[in-house]
């Protein structure tokens, strides 16, 4: 088992867009947890990549998430299910120089799963935030998480990520990050 380290992490947010979010089975938890991770990444200065699947048809990243994301964030449009099929995204990952990817978004069993598999094949350590992922059906969501785990992804929660990044209560940003979950 591998513990997250903020200095080795990159947050990768997949397609949390208006039309896609409205179709998932539990959008309230997904939106809340995605915002918590985005805010924590901003506070801890963890670089973030955000993808948008065909934004002309599916809309842009939801407003609440855009507000939570800091300046340490890059947005990319895509049409392939795996984000790594986009050469600009692949180059941005390489440039960031991080080995741990904290991954979440929509849809768990399609774009998140295919991106996770591509990341693992490229040698990244993938940590999927289960409570910040979503699919149209709970069955597809569960199948996507299971498939990613079977292929080597670590399935965790938003709070696990936050507290692994912090390591302890003496972290200088502890109170600021902890306040996100109160």
Secondary structure, 3 states (H helix, E strand, C coil): CCCCCHHHEEEEEECCEHHHHCCCCCHHHHHHHHHHHHHHHHHCCCCEEEEEECHHHHCCECHHHHHHCCCCEEEEEECCCCHHHCHHHHHHHHHHCCCEEEEEEECHHHHHHHHHHHHHHCCCEEEEEHHHCECCCHHHHHHHHHHHHHCCCEEECHHHHHHHHHCCCCCCCHHHHHHHHC
